[in-house]
Structure formats: structure tokens, C-alpha cells
Amino acid sequence: MGRGKFKGKPTGQRRFSTPEEMLAGTSTRPRTFKREEAEYKEETPEVESEEEGSEEGSDEDSDQKRKGTQGLIQIDNPNLAKAKNVKAKDADMGRTTELSRREREEIEKQRAHERYMRLQEQGKTEQARKDLERLTLIRQQRAEAAKKREEEKAAKEQKKAEARK
């Protein structure tokens, strides 16, 4: 008879607990982890009671076990503070949220660009002045070229008229 994907091990066959067995507590899983966890919970109330006697104002810190120099140094780390969940109905709609630095810089950049473009249209910026000078120069050159072409055309017509006579 085939045994499937997994071969039998010398320690025994694979057995999985069903959710009902887990709820009822009749699972065949070893219970060493739960015992260790229960022993840890018994030890922690004694440690917490000693800490509460030495520090009176640290109700939040008593839940966490202190590591290293945390008990000696008072730290004001915003990442350690637990975020308070604000429900939508309790949110203050009148209060405006502060923009981040990047958002502020982006808005300032857009306003500066709009202001520059307005000045550009009015011809008050250095670049606009240079552009207008270039434009007038080009218009002048085109007008002169058109005038020259007209004169050459008129000269050709005169030569044709004289040649016919």
C-alpha cells in the first residue's frame, strides 16, 4: 500500500489536530510550550510588583519587560508610544492637518512656477526680455527679406518688359 508523499519516520506517522480537538484540548501535541508560558506568567507579577514600588508614575512601562538600560534612562521615543486609534465619528473635522515637508515644498514649487509664468507673460523677467528682443530681431529680418524679394521680383518684371520692347 502506498504511503503518499511523506515516508514514515522512526518517531511515528504524521498526525494533524482538527480544530475541534484543539478547542477541546484533546490534541496530541506536546504541551511543553504551554507549561513554559504559564511558568513565565507566574514569574512576571513578582517582577512587576517590585518595579511598581520603585517607580510610581510608569503604568505604561509596567506591561513591558525592561531590557538593558531602559530602567535607568527615561526615553521619549515617539515610536514606542502606542498609536491611539481615533474613530471617524470622533475625528475633529475643523482641525486642518499639517502638511509634510515634501508636500509643503511641492506646493511652494508650484506657486513659484505660476508666479514666474505670470511675470513671463507680462515680459518682466530677464528671459522674457531676451525672447522679445530675439523676436523683434527675427521679425525685422523677415520684413527686410520680404522687401528684398519684392524688389528683386519687380526688377525681374522690368527686365522682361524691356526685353519685349
MDAnalysis code that builds the backbone (N, CA, C; Angstrom):
import MDAnalysis as mda
import numpy as np

u = mda.Universe.empty(495, n_residues=165, atom_resindex=np.repeat(np.arange(165), 3), trajectory=True)
u.add_TopologyAttr("name", ["N", "CA", "C"] * 165)
u.add_TopologyAttr("resid", np.arange(1, 166))
u.add_TopologyAttr("resname", ["MET", "GLY", "ARG", "GLY", "LYS", "PHE", "LYS", "GLY", "LYS", "PRO", "THR", "GLY", "GLN", "ARG", "ARG", "PHE", "SER", "THR", "PRO", "GLU", "GLU", "MET", "LEU", "ALA", "GLY", "THR", "SER", "THR", "ARG", "PRO", "ARG", "THR", "PHE", "LYS", "ARG", "GLU", "GLU", "ALA", "GLU", "TYR", "LYS", "GLU", "GLU", "THR", "PRO", "GLU", "VAL", "GLU", "SER", "GLU", "GLU", "GLU", "GLY", "SER", "GLU", "GLU", "GLY", "SER", "ASP", "GLU", "ASP", "SER", "ASP", "GLN", "LYS", "ARG", "LYS", "GLY", "THR", "GLN", "GLY", "LEU", "ILE", "GLN", "ILE", "ASP", "ASN", "PRO", "ASN", "LEU", "ALA", "LYS", "ALA", "LYS", "ASN", "VAL", "LYS", "ALA", "LYS", "ASP", "ALA", "ASP", "MET", "GLY", "ARG", "THR", "THR", "GLU", "LEU", "SER", "ARG", "ARG", "GLU", "ARG", "GLU", "GLU", "ILE", "GLU", "LYS", "GLN", "ARG", "ALA", "HIS", "GLU", "ARG", "TYR", "MET", "ARG", "LEU", "GLN", "GLU", "GLN", "GLY", "LYS", "THR", "GLU", "GLN", "ALA", "ARG", "LYS", "ASP", "LEU", "GLU", "ARG", "LEU", "THR", "LEU", "ILE", "ARG", "GLN", "GLN", "ARG", "ALA", "GLU", "ALA", "ALA", "LYS", "LYS", "ARG", "GLU", "GLU", "GLU", "LYS", "ALA", "ALA", "LYS", "GLU", "GLN", "LYS", "LYS", "ALA", "GLU", "ALA", "ARG", "LYS"])
u.atoms.positions = np.array([
    [0.839, -1.185, 0.000],
    [0.000, 0.000, 0.000],
    [0.875, 1.236, 0.000],
    [0.515, 2.241, -0.830],
    [1.300, 3.469, -0.933],
    [1.119, 4.355, 0.289],
    [2.184, 5.031, 0.646],
    [2.122, 5.880, 1.850],
    [1.978, 7.356, 1.511],
    [1.932, 7.716, 0.238],
    [1.781, 9.111, -0.140],
    [3.122, 9.807, -0.256],
    [3.112, 11.098, -0.130],
    [4.304, 11.910, -0.336],
    [5.335, 11.715, 0.762],
    [4.896, 11.648, 2.010],
    [5.814, 11.585, 3.138],
    [6.050, 10.145, 3.583],
    [7.283, 9.810, 3.786],
    [7.617, 8.480, 4.293],
    [7.431, 8.455, 5.794],
    [7.182, 7.301, 6.318],
    [7.055, 7.164, 7.757],
    [8.397, 7.371, 8.429],
    [8.390, 8.023, 9.557],
    [9.628, 8.275, 10.279],
    [9.710, 7.313, 11.452],
    [10.908, 7.092, 11.963],
    [11.028, 6.183, 13.105],
    [10.288, 6.696, 14.333],
    [10.034, 8.018, 14.357],
    [9.335, 8.573, 15.529],
    [7.836, 8.378, 15.439],
    [7.326, 8.023, 14.296],
    [5.892, 7.802, 14.165],
    [5.356, 8.494, 12.927],
    [4.080, 8.330, 12.663],
    [3.464, 8.917, 11.477],
    [3.011, 10.334, 11.768],
    [2.813, 11.093, 10.681],
    [2.344, 12.472, 10.828],
    [0.867, 12.460, 11.216],
    [0.534, 13.279, 12.205],
    [-0.848, 13.356, 12.650],
    [-1.178, 14.829, 12.849],
    [-2.299, 15.256, 12.290],
    [-2.712, 16.650, 12.392],
    [-3.927, 16.752, 13.298],
    [-3.947, 17.791, 14.118],
    [-5.074, 18.013, 15.022],
    [-6.176, 18.740, 14.275],
    [-7.409, 18.364, 14.546],
    [-8.541, 19.066, 13.956],
    [-8.879, 20.252, 14.847],
    [-9.575, 21.256, 14.283],
    [-9.945, 22.415, 15.117],
    [-10.768, 22.022, 16.346],
    [-11.604, 20.984, 16.215],
    [-12.406, 20.556, 17.357],
    [-11.517, 20.008, 18.471],
    [-10.516, 19.223, 18.077],
    [-9.599, 18.683, 19.079],
    [-8.817, 19.805, 19.766],
    [-8.445, 20.808, 18.988],
    [-7.683, 21.905, 19.578],
    [-8.528, 22.676, 20.590],
    [-9.812, 22.911, 20.242],
    [-10.702, 23.620, 21.161],
    [-10.972, 22.803, 22.416],
    [-11.153, 21.493, 22.221],
    [-11.462, 20.637, 23.356],
    [-10.224, 20.379, 24.209],
    [-9.051, 20.603, 23.655],
    [-7.826, 20.366, 24.405],
    [-7.402, 18.920, 24.384],
    [-7.924, 18.135, 23.451],
    [-7.560, 16.720, 23.379],
    [-6.524, 16.478, 22.296],
    [-5.866, 17.509, 21.874],
    [-4.853, 17.385, 20.834],
    [-3.685, 16.576, 21.367],
    [-3.030, 15.825, 20.482],
    [-1.895, 15.008, 20.904],
    [-0.590, 15.791, 20.861],
    [-0.682, 17.091, 20.608],
    [0.503, 17.942, 20.547],
    [1.135, 18.057, 21.929],
    [2.459, 18.045, 22.029],
    [3.091, 18.177, 23.347],
    [2.752, 19.518, 23.990],
    [2.588, 19.524, 25.277],
    [2.144, 20.703, 25.990],
    [3.286, 21.437, 26.683],
    [4.500, 21.203, 26.300],
    [5.627, 21.837, 26.979],
    [5.615, 23.346, 26.795],
    [5.208, 23.816, 25.610],
    [5.190, 25.250, 25.371],
    [4.208, 25.950, 26.311],
    [3.023, 25.377, 26.482],
    [2.039, 25.989, 27.373],
    [2.529, 25.996, 28.813],
    [3.239, 24.953, 29.219],
    [3.775, 24.919, 30.583],
    [4.802, 26.016, 30.779],
    [5.682, 26.161, 29.813],
    [6.703, 27.218, 29.911],
    [6.062, 28.603, 29.944],
    [5.025, 28.781, 29.143],
    [4.329, 30.060, 29.112],
    [3.657, 30.352, 30.460],
    [3.056, 29.352, 31.061],
    [2.406, 29.519, 32.362],
    [3.441, 29.849, 33.431],
    [4.595, 29.199, 33.405],
    [5.647, 29.497, 34.383],
    [6.136, 30.926, 34.228],
    [6.248, 31.411, 32.979],
    [6.699, 32.787, 32.727],
    [5.691, 33.783, 33.299],
    [4.386, 33.502, 33.120],
    [3.354, 34.400, 33.638],
    [3.384, 34.445, 35.168],
    [3.728, 33.339, 35.801],
    [3.797, 33.324, 37.264],
    [4.967, 34.163, 37.764],
    [6.066, 34.178, 37.016],
    [7.247, 34.936, 37.429],
    [7.076, 36.431, 37.212],
    [6.392, 36.855, 36.170],
    [6.293, 38.275, 35.842],
    [5.536, 39.111, 36.866],
    [4.462, 38.642, 37.554],
    [3.805, 39.509, 38.540],
    [4.744, 39.901, 39.682],
    [5.647, 39.034, 40.072],
    [6.582, 39.379, 41.145],
    [7.523, 40.485, 40.696],
    [8.002, 40.405, 39.458],
    [8.919, 41.422, 38.933],
    [8.194, 42.750, 38.807],
    [6.938, 42.726, 38.310],
    [6.174, 43.955, 38.140],
    [5.902, 44.627, 39.478],
    [5.601, 43.847, 40.506],
    [5.300, 44.450, 41.800],
    [6.535, 45.126, 42.370],
    [7.720, 44.599, 42.125],
    [8.946, 45.236, 42.591],
    [9.187, 46.543, 41.836],
    [8.914, 46.558, 40.555],
    [9.116, 47.761, 39.758],
    [8.128, 48.850, 40.150],
    [6.893, 48.473, 40.437],
    [5.885, 49.457, 40.806],
    [6.242, 50.150, 42.114],
    [6.884, 49.452, 43.009],
    [7.291, 50.055, 44.273],
    [8.377, 51.103, 44.068],
    [9.287, 50.885, 43.112],
    [10.380, 51.836, 42.893],
    [9.948, 52.995, 42.006],
    [9.091, 52.750, 41.023],
    [8.631, 53.810, 40.130],
    [7.112, 53.892, 40.216],
    [6.602, 55.031, 40.588],
    [5.163, 55.151, 40.770],
    [4.443, 55.594, 39.498],
    [5.056, 56.413, 38.662],
    [4.372, 57.000, 37.518],
    [4.484, 56.217, 36.231],
    [4.957, 55.003, 36.230],
    [5.152, 54.279, 34.977],
    [4.164, 53.117, 34.857],
    [2.891, 53.439, 34.637],
    [1.879, 52.403, 34.452],
    [2.030, 51.752, 33.083],
    [2.413, 52.541, 32.063],
    [2.537, 52.022, 30.710],
    [3.730, 51.084, 30.604],
    [4.828, 51.402, 31.271],
    [6.049, 50.613, 31.162],
    [5.965, 49.313, 31.951],
    [5.041, 49.212, 32.901],
    [4.976, 48.014, 33.730],
    [4.505, 46.808, 32.919],
    [3.799, 47.039, 31.788],
    [3.337, 45.936, 30.956],
    [4.482, 45.283, 30.200],
    [5.513, 46.053, 29.891],
    [6.619, 45.531, 29.115],
    [7.798, 45.224, 30.014],
    [8.519, 44.175, 29.684],
    [9.711, 43.836, 30.444],
    [10.834, 44.764, 29.997],
    [11.567, 45.321, 30.927],
    [12.625, 46.279, 30.589],
    [13.887, 45.543, 30.203],
    [14.548, 46.053, 29.189],
    [15.769, 45.443, 28.708],
    [16.897, 46.451, 28.820],
    [18.070, 45.997, 29.127],
    [19.260, 46.848, 29.142],
    [19.132, 48.019, 30.091],
    [19.324, 49.233, 29.551],
    [19.326, 50.444, 30.380],
    [17.982, 51.140, 30.391],
    [16.928, 50.490, 29.917],
    [15.629, 51.145, 29.872],
    [15.137, 51.549, 31.252],
    [15.460, 50.750, 32.261],
    [15.009, 51.080, 33.608],
    [15.744, 52.274, 34.189],
    [16.941, 52.557, 33.704],
    [17.750, 53.642, 34.241],
    [17.538, 54.956, 33.517],
    [17.362, 54.899, 32.203],
    [17.241, 56.099, 31.389],
    [15.791, 56.279, 30.979],
    [15.309, 57.498, 31.101],
    [13.950, 57.787, 30.680],
    [14.000, 58.256, 29.230],
    [13.296, 57.552, 28.366],
    [13.349, 57.818, 26.933],
    [12.016, 58.380, 26.473],
    [12.087, 59.353, 25.551],
    [10.872, 59.893, 24.959],
    [10.904, 59.575, 23.468],
    [10.655, 58.324, 23.145],
    [10.683, 57.871, 21.766],
    [9.256, 57.788, 21.252],
    [8.894, 58.568, 20.226],
    [7.513, 58.538, 19.735],
    [7.135, 57.195, 19.117],
    [8.120, 56.419, 18.685],
    [7.812, 55.118, 18.088],
    [7.417, 54.095, 19.145],
    [7.842, 54.305, 20.389],
    [7.492, 53.371, 21.444],
    [6.065, 53.578, 21.932],
    [5.565, 54.804, 21.828],
    [4.213, 55.094, 22.283],
    [3.216, 54.407, 21.363],
    [2.216, 53.801, 21.945],
    [1.224, 53.118, 21.137],
    [0.304, 54.151, 20.506],
    [0.018, 53.972, 19.228],
    [-0.833, 54.901, 18.499],
    [-2.256, 54.789, 19.019],
    [-2.876, 55.918, 19.220],
    [-4.266, 55.923, 19.679],
    [-5.164, 55.894, 18.453],
    [-6.050, 54.933, 18.426],
    [-6.974, 54.820, 17.301],
    [-8.099, 55.833, 17.482],
    [-8.319, 56.636, 16.461],
    [-9.374, 57.635, 16.505],
    [-10.486, 57.172, 15.575],
    [-11.678, 57.083, 16.109],
    [-12.802, 56.664, 15.288],
    [-13.235, 57.822, 14.403],
    [-13.884, 57.491, 13.306],
    [-14.284, 58.504, 12.335],
    [-15.266, 59.494, 12.950],
    [-16.129, 59.025, 13.825],
    [-17.121, 59.935, 14.411],
    [-16.485, 60.885, 15.432],
    [-15.354, 60.473, 16.008],
    [-14.681, 61.316, 16.992],
    [-13.660, 62.257, 16.363],
    [-13.382, 62.076, 15.089],
    [-12.367, 62.894, 14.428],
    [-12.833, 64.341, 14.357],
    [-11.912, 65.256, 14.569],
    [-12.219, 66.679, 14.534],
    [-12.102, 67.166, 13.100],
    [-13.219, 67.468, 12.479],
    [-13.213, 67.889, 11.082],
    [-12.756, 69.333, 10.931],
    [-12.880, 70.136, 11.961],
    [-12.496, 71.545, 11.886],
    [-10.991, 71.732, 11.869],
    [-10.267, 70.792, 12.432],
    [-8.812, 70.925, 12.527],
    [-8.166, 70.568, 11.192],
    [-7.265, 71.410, 10.738],
    [-6.562, 71.122, 9.493],
    [-5.317, 70.320, 9.819],
    [-5.017, 69.371, 8.952],
    [-3.831, 68.553, 9.173],
    [-2.615, 69.296, 8.649],
    [-1.507, 69.110, 9.321],
    [-0.277, 69.753, 8.882],
    [0.305, 68.959, 7.722],
    [0.831, 69.687, 6.752],
    [1.416, 69.039, 5.584],
    [2.826, 68.580, 5.903],
    [3.244, 67.543, 5.230],
    [4.606, 67.070, 5.411],
    [5.566, 68.032, 4.701],
    [6.833, 67.877, 4.962],
    [7.839, 68.772, 4.371],
    [7.809, 68.656, 2.853],
    [7.721, 67.447, 2.346],
    [7.713, 67.252, 0.894],
    [6.490, 67.893, 0.256],
    [5.337, 67.747, 0.900],
    [4.116, 68.344, 0.355],
    [4.228, 69.860, 0.340],
    [4.754, 70.437, 1.458],
    [4.924, 71.898, 1.511],
    [5.868, 72.369, 0.408],
    [6.977, 71.667, 0.243],
    [7.942, 72.056, -0.791],
    [7.327, 71.956, -2.184],
    [6.516, 70.932, -2.415],
    [5.872, 70.767, -3.716],
    [4.910, 71.921, -3.987],
    [4.134, 72.321, -2.982],
    [3.188, 73.430, -3.147],
    [3.947, 74.726, -3.396],
    [5.016, 74.967, -2.636],
    [5.821, 76.172, -2.835],
    [6.423, 76.195, -4.240],
    [6.860, 75.047, -4.712],
    [7.447, 74.948, -6.044],
    [6.403, 75.294, -7.116],
    [5.187, 74.784, -6.954],
    [4.127, 75.078, -7.922],
    [3.768, 76.559, -7.923],
    [3.663, 77.147, -6.728],
    [3.334, 78.580, -6.639],
    [4.427, 79.431, -7.272],
    [5.685, 79.081, -7.014],
    [6.793, 79.839, -7.596],
    [6.771, 79.746, -9.120],
    [6.461, 78.548, -9.621],
    [6.398, 78.367, -11.078],
    [5.269, 79.199, -11.679],
    [4.089, 79.209, -11.024],
    [2.963, 80.008, -11.507],
    [3.302, 81.496, -11.502],
    [3.941, 81.953, -10.443],
    [4.326, 83.366, -10.332],
    [5.316, 83.725, -11.451],
    [6.278, 82.845, -11.707],
    [7.270, 83.081, -12.753],
    [6.603, 83.144, -14.123],
    [5.642, 82.233, -14.352],
    [4.969, 82.229, -15.651],
    [4.134, 83.495, -15.855],
    [3.494, 83.992, -14.789],
    [2.747, 85.252, -14.893],
    [3.677, 86.399, -15.268],
    [4.829, 86.480, -14.595],
    [5.803, 87.528, -14.911],
    [6.344, 87.347, -16.326],
    [6.490, 86.106, -16.747],
    [6.988, 85.813, -18.085],
    [6.013, 86.350, -19.130],
    [4.706, 86.148, -18.899],
    [3.693, 86.639, -19.834],
    [3.698, 88.151, -19.912],
    [3.946, 88.795, -18.780],
    [3.955, 90.259, -18.750],
    [5.261, 90.823, -19.301],
    [6.247, 89.968, -19.471],
    [7.521, 90.404, -20.028],
    [8.429, 91.068, -19.012],
    [8.285, 90.721, -17.766],
    [9.078, 91.369, -16.720],
    [10.324, 90.579, -16.330],
    [10.423, 89.340, -16.780],
    [11.599, 88.548, -16.415],
    [12.716, 88.755, -17.436],
    [13.910, 88.440, -17.033],
    [15.086, 88.591, -17.905],
    [14.949, 87.725, -19.149],
    [14.492, 86.508, -18.968],
    [14.338, 85.593, -20.093],
    [13.288, 86.113, -21.072],
    [12.208, 86.658, -20.543],
    [11.154, 87.189, -21.404],
    [11.687, 88.370, -22.216],
    [12.479, 89.229, -21.596],
    [13.057, 90.371, -22.321],
    [13.942, 89.896, -23.469],
    [14.774, 88.881, -23.182],
    [15.661, 88.355, -24.220],
    [14.849, 87.745, -25.357],
    [13.780, 87.009, -24.988],
    [12.922, 86.400, -26.006],
    [12.265, 87.470, -26.882],
    [11.777, 88.540, -26.258],
    [11.128, 89.618, -27.016],
    [12.128, 90.309, -27.940],
    [13.354, 90.514, -27.466],
    [14.383, 91.130, -28.318],
    [14.675, 90.238, -29.520],
    [14.815, 88.922, -29.265],
    [15.063, 87.974, -30.349],
    [13.904, 87.978, -31.345],
    [12.689, 88.038, -30.816],
    [11.505, 88.031, -31.660],
    [11.452, 89.279, -32.549],
    [11.742, 90.435, -31.981],
    [11.723, 91.672, -32.780],
    [12.818, 91.634, -33.847],
    [13.973, 91.078, -33.494],
    [15.065, 90.967, -34.453],
    [14.675, 90.048, -35.614],
    [14.047, 88.932, -35.295],
    [13.617, 87.987, -36.341],
    [12.559, 88.625, -37.230],
    [11.601, 89.322, -36.639],
    [10.559, 89.984, -37.428],
    [11.172, 91.018, -38.375],
    [12.146, 91.743, -37.853],
    [12.821, 92.760, -38.649],
    [13.555, 92.117, -39.839],
    [14.246, 91.002, -39.564],
    [14.975, 90.311, -40.637],
    [14.012, 89.777, -41.692],
    [12.887, 89.241, -41.241],
    [11.905, 88.718, -42.195],
    [11.304, 89.833, -43.045],
    [11.041, 90.962, -42.403],
    [10.489, 92.106, -43.147],
    [11.492, 92.577, -44.201],
    [12.763, 92.649, -43.825],
    [13.794, 93.064, -44.783],
    [13.908, 92.056, -45.922],
    [13.844, 90.754, -45.599],
    [13.936, 89.722, -46.626],
    [12.746, 89.802, -47.569],
    [11.558, 90.031, -47.038],
    [10.360, 90.145, -47.872],
    [10.478, 91.367, -48.784],
    [10.987, 92.475, -48.257],
    [11.171, 93.702, -49.038],
    [12.163, 93.461, -50.185],
    [13.231, 92.748, -49.873],
    [14.260, 92.439, -50.867],
    [13.682, 91.564, -51.976],
    [12.871, 90.565, -51.592],
    [12.254, 89.694, -52.586],
    [11.324, 90.479, -53.515],
    [10.555, 91.374, -52.904],
    [9.643, 92.207, -53.709],
    [10.434, 93.054, -54.703],
    [11.559, 93.621, -54.243],
    [12.381, 94.453, -55.132],
    [12.962, 93.612, -56.262],
    [13.438, 92.396, -55.927],
    [14.001, 91.516, -56.960],
    [12.921, 91.110, -57.964],
    [11.718, 90.829, -57.480],
    [10.609, 90.438, -58.344],
    [10.253, 91.593, -59.289],
    [10.223, 92.787, -58.712],
    [9.911, 93.973, -59.530],
    [11.005, 94.203, -60.585],
    [12.263, 93.979, -60.199],
    [13.376, 94.151, -61.132],
    [13.296, 93.144, -62.270],
    [12.916, 91.881, -61.959],
    [12.772, 90.846, -62.987],
    [11.679, 91.224, -63.989],
    [10.550, 91.685, -63.440],
    [9.424, 92.061, -64.308],
    [9.824, 93.218, -65.237],
    [10.632, 94.147, -64.699],
    [11.077, 95.270, -65.527],
    [11.976, 94.784, -66.659],
    [12.852, 93.832, -66.346],
    [13.757, 93.303, -67.367],
    [12.958, 92.579, -68.460],
    [11.900, 91.823, -68.059],
    [11.078, 91.128, -69.023],
    [10.347, 92.133, -69.917],
    [9.864, 93.181, -69.257],
    [9.117, 94.206, -70.015],
    [10.041, 94.900, -71.006],
    [11.282, 95.180, -70.646],
    [12.235, 95.834, -71.519],
    [12.679, 94.898, -72.633],
    [12.752, 93.597, -72.329],
    [13.163, 92.635, -73.332],
    [12.101, 92.482, -74.422],
    [10.847, 92.648, -74.104],
    [9.749, 92.526, -75.043],
    [9.711, 93.732, -75.991],
    [10.124, 94.847, -75.513],
    [10.042, 96.045, -76.339],
    [11.065, 96.014, -77.376],
])
